[in-house]
């Protein structure tokens, strides 16, 4: 698509989530596989947002900030759990586009062979001290509930090929780390550099703010020798949790080293939205 079409598609993508973008954000999130300067994009942009759009954003940012503060309280407890390498915000809170009744999406990365050992401990703590949104629960009744719906261990940081699309690229690049051990977040970005095929400006801008990891450092994150002793027990816990999930499983992807527990297919809905008039 040409530059005008890219700008229109970027604005339309944000409109799917009822979130008006500033001219600078349109440039940042421009749907393109090539780095593009703001001066080239500027002729196709509105000079500024309307007062109504500014009000929408102000309210969304306020709710997002409140929910982020709430999430940090949880992280203060979860940080003591061995095997947790990353806790991050995703979804509407990470995008700064929360509504008052939104839940809080969380993303976790664990050390190798510990995902299914760490996960039940995290769920137990959330359920005891906070509120967890359960699968199938009415969204309107899940205000400020935590939704731990994305799990990876450091052996599987790259998003699978069949999930690499515009929506997932957004989710990866707008992730906000709340706990990051051993440069896990950097390794996650590096392993998902495919996102620049969809959002070249956003990826480049984000990557430039961090010192790139060397391949040896990436390997180190995946080779914690002690964790390999947990592999058999982790596999047993994986089977137990998989059996528990199976009767209620719909579109979720559950594997030994990764669990994508989203039940809404935003990628397809957004694709149809962008194709529409």
C-alpha positions as MATLAB code, in Angstrom:
seq = 'XXXXXXXXXXXXXXXXXXXXXXXXXXXXXXXXXXXXXXXXXXXXXXXXXXXXXXXXXXXXXXXXXXXXXXXXXXXXXXXXXXXXXXXXXXXXXXXXXXXXXXXXXXXXXXXXXXXXXXXXXXXXXXXXXXXXXXXXXXXXXXXXXXXXXXXXXXXXXXXXXXXXXXXXXXXXXXXXXXXXXXXXXXXXXXXXXXXXXXXXXXXXXXXXXXXXXXXXXXXXXXXXXXXXXXXXXXXXXXXXXXXXXXXXXXXXXXXXXXXXXXXXXXXXXXXXXXXXX';
ca = [
       0.000    0.000    0.000;
       1.147    3.578   -0.593;
       1.795    6.090    2.181;
      -1.694    7.575    2.126;
      -3.229    4.120    2.423;
      -0.856    3.270    5.284;
      -1.937    6.359    7.208;
      -5.620    5.595    6.618;
      -5.153    1.966    7.701;
      -3.309    3.053   10.858;
      -6.077    5.443   11.857;
      -8.701    2.832   11.029;
      -6.905    0.238   13.169;
      -7.012    2.567   16.178;
     -10.646    3.367   15.420;
     -11.487   -0.326   15.876;
     -10.615    0.211   19.545;
     -12.273    3.664   19.641;
      -8.927    5.297   20.364;
      -8.042    8.495   18.481;
      -4.344    8.900   17.671;
      -2.303   12.070   17.751;
      -0.329   12.902   14.558;
       2.870   11.701   16.266;
       1.225    8.397   17.239;
      -0.004    7.798   13.696;
       3.615    8.081   12.598;
       4.822    5.813   15.428;
       2.231    3.094   14.755;
       2.249    3.503   10.972;
       1.378    0.212    9.283;
       4.405   -0.236    7.061;
       7.428   -2.476    6.651;
       9.734    0.470    5.894;
      11.062    3.172    8.174;
       9.231    6.388    7.323;
      10.051    9.887    8.527;
       7.422   12.116   10.089;
       7.918   14.720    7.356;
       6.719   12.221    4.735;
       3.652   11.290    6.789;
       2.736   14.821    7.879;
       0.884   15.879    4.677;
      -1.645   13.089    5.236;
      -2.347   13.903    8.892;
      -4.738   16.174   10.692;
      -2.942   19.033   12.412;
      -4.421   18.182   15.793;
      -7.130   16.214   17.573;
     -10.588   17.595   18.273;
     -11.571   18.463   21.834;
     -13.845   15.403   21.913;
     -10.934   13.152   20.921;
      -8.718   14.747   23.562;
     -11.380   14.090   26.197;
     -11.638   10.435   25.186;
      -7.890   10.020   25.501;
      -7.653   11.864   28.813;
     -10.248    9.587   30.360;
      -8.672    6.438   28.894;
      -5.215    7.408   30.168;
      -6.609    8.101   33.623;
      -8.214    4.665   33.895;
      -5.078    3.022   32.462;
      -2.883    4.746   35.034;
      -5.160    3.603   37.868;
      -5.088    0.009   36.629;
      -1.317    0.094   36.179;
      -0.936    1.227   39.791;
      -3.187   -1.656   40.848;
      -1.069   -4.108   38.835;
       2.123   -2.877   40.505;
       0.648   -3.889   43.870;
       0.293   -7.431   42.578;
       3.841   -7.446   41.203;
       5.215   -6.529   44.644;
       3.969   -9.931   45.825;
       4.638  -12.013   42.713;
       8.278  -10.877   42.467;
       9.171  -13.302   45.253;
       8.125  -16.336   43.186;
      11.208  -18.216   41.900;
      11.229  -18.761   38.153;
       9.424  -15.570   37.152;
      11.526  -13.600   34.682;
       9.000  -11.083   33.309;
       5.613   -9.709   34.322;
       4.129   -7.239   31.867;
       0.935   -5.440   30.988;
      -0.735   -6.057   27.643;
      -4.102   -5.194   26.128;
      -6.015   -1.989   26.739;
      -4.065   -0.969   29.848;
      -0.727   -1.220   28.037;
      -2.191    0.741   25.131;
      -3.394    3.508   27.450;
      -6.921    2.846   26.264;
      -8.749    1.448   29.306;
     -12.380    1.901   30.226;
     -13.529    1.964   33.840;
     -14.865   -1.612   33.737;
     -11.912   -3.182   31.895;
      -9.935   -6.056   33.317;
      -6.116   -6.058   33.385;
      -4.300   -8.359   30.951;
      -1.016   -9.806   32.182;
       1.838  -11.476   30.345;
       4.387  -13.756   32.051;
       7.738  -15.221   31.029;
       9.290  -17.910   33.213;
      12.660  -19.615   33.369;
      13.035  -22.769   31.224;
      10.876  -25.728   32.271;
       9.072  -23.858   35.037;
       6.001  -22.368   33.313;
       3.503  -24.944   34.581;
       5.041  -24.908   38.053;
       4.929  -21.125   38.373;
       1.486  -20.635   36.838;
      -0.638  -22.292   39.591;
       1.246  -20.334   42.268;
       0.551  -17.064   40.449;
      -3.128  -17.927   39.997;
      -3.463  -18.866   43.652;
      -1.940  -15.575   44.836;
      -4.134  -13.530   42.502;
      -7.237  -15.400   43.647;
      -6.436  -14.990   47.355;
      -5.268  -11.391   47.485;
      -6.852   -9.816   44.398;
      -9.481  -10.711   41.833;
      -8.960  -12.962   38.820;
     -11.111  -12.985   35.745;
     -12.116  -16.541   34.939;
     -12.651  -17.920   31.408;
     -16.105  -17.073   30.102;
     -16.780  -14.515   32.837;
     -18.877  -11.517   31.808;
     -16.544   -8.648   30.896;
     -18.823   -6.100   32.585;
     -18.399   -7.893   35.914;
     -14.598   -8.095   35.765;
     -13.615   -4.527   36.638;
      -9.924   -4.433   37.645;
      -9.769   -8.234   37.655;
      -6.448   -9.690   36.528;
      -6.451  -11.782   33.384;
      -3.178  -13.778   33.150;
      -3.740  -14.904   29.583;
      -0.270  -15.094   28.024;
       2.521  -17.359   29.279;
       5.906  -18.147   27.772;
       9.041  -19.734   29.120;
      12.400  -18.437   27.932;
      12.780  -21.419   25.588;
       9.852  -20.104   23.550;
      10.065  -16.309   23.362;
       9.145  -15.991   19.699;
       5.462  -15.781   18.782;
       4.564  -18.812   16.599;
       4.442  -18.275   12.831;
       0.677  -18.788   12.659;
       0.107  -15.947   15.129;
       2.328  -13.380   13.418;
      -0.050  -10.702   12.222;
      -0.737   -7.000   12.636;
      -2.697   -7.393   15.846;
      -0.056   -9.548   17.524;
       2.678   -7.143   16.390;
       0.814   -4.353   18.195;
       0.453   -6.486   21.306;
       4.166   -7.313   21.351;
       5.363   -3.735   20.840;
       2.979   -2.080   23.291;
       3.838   -4.492   26.139;
       4.824   -2.666   29.354;
       7.248   -4.587   31.637;
       6.544   -4.298   35.373;
       9.136   -6.885   36.428;
      12.101   -7.709   34.219;
      14.945  -10.001   35.260;
      18.069  -10.667   33.240;
      17.087   -8.560   30.225;
      14.220  -10.922   29.465;
      12.181   -8.119   27.904;
      15.037   -7.315   25.500;
      15.325  -10.970   24.549;
      11.578  -11.049   23.911;
      11.834   -8.032   21.590;
      14.815   -9.544   19.789;
      13.070  -12.871   19.222;
      10.030  -11.034   17.872;
      11.789   -8.674   15.493;
       9.418   -9.999   12.823;
       7.089   -7.238   14.092;
       8.995   -4.699   12.000;
       7.381   -6.258    8.921;
       4.113   -4.702   10.128;
       5.176   -1.760   12.299;
       8.658   -0.707   11.227;
       8.583    2.712   12.910;
       7.353    1.387   16.266;
       9.865   -1.468   16.321;
      12.784    0.764   15.357;
      11.869    3.425   17.903;
      11.470    0.881   20.693;
      14.606   -1.083   19.825;
      16.702    2.094   19.672;
      15.975    2.866   23.325;
      17.628   -0.364   24.481;
      21.116   -1.748   24.040;
      20.741   -4.839   21.830;
      21.538   -8.210   23.364;
      24.273  -10.338   21.856;
      23.374  -13.870   20.676;
      25.402  -15.298   23.564;
      23.248  -13.374   26.048;
      20.080  -14.692   24.405;
      21.483  -18.224   24.681;
      22.268  -17.688   28.368;
      18.613  -16.891   29.097;
      17.627  -20.204   27.570;
      20.242  -22.365   29.232;
      19.789  -22.062   32.978;
      21.144  -25.492   33.868;
      19.405  -25.756   37.236;
      15.974  -25.282   35.647;
      16.402  -28.378   33.478;
      16.113  -30.520   36.591;
      12.507  -29.311   36.869;
      11.588  -30.508   33.369;
       9.917  -33.823   34.384;
       7.836  -32.236   37.162;
       6.946  -29.290   34.919;
       5.756  -31.748   32.261;
       3.575  -33.545   34.805;
       2.039  -30.240   35.926;
       1.490  -29.332   32.277;
      -0.511  -32.512   31.692;
      -2.580  -31.976   34.839;
      -3.455  -28.380   33.920;
      -4.099  -29.307   30.292;
      -6.583  -31.968   31.381;
      -8.286  -29.429   33.639;
      -8.529  -26.873   30.812;
      -9.539  -29.302   28.080;
     -13.343  -29.459   28.673;
     -13.545  -25.633   28.578;
     -10.929  -25.077   25.865;
     -12.022  -23.140   22.756;
      -9.540  -21.084   20.708;
      -6.713  -21.126   23.258;
      -3.292  -22.439   22.297;
      -1.703  -24.513   25.073;
       1.742  -26.053   24.703;
       4.541  -27.162   27.009;
       6.520  -23.941   26.596;
       3.732  -21.470   25.847;
       0.092  -20.758   26.609;
      -1.973  -18.249   24.647;
      -5.219  -18.151   26.593;
      -7.067  -15.462   24.638;
     -10.618  -16.410   23.707;
     -11.380  -13.471   21.383;
     -10.017  -13.555   17.831;
      -9.137   -9.882   17.475;
      -6.798  -10.557   14.552;
      -9.619  -11.755   12.268;
     -12.012   -9.044   13.426;
      -9.435   -6.319   12.769;
      -8.595   -7.768    9.366;
     -12.273   -7.586    8.380;
     -12.511   -4.058    9.827;
      -9.556   -2.864    7.723;
     -10.997   -4.430    4.599;
     -14.393   -2.799    5.166;
     -15.422    0.558    3.831;
];
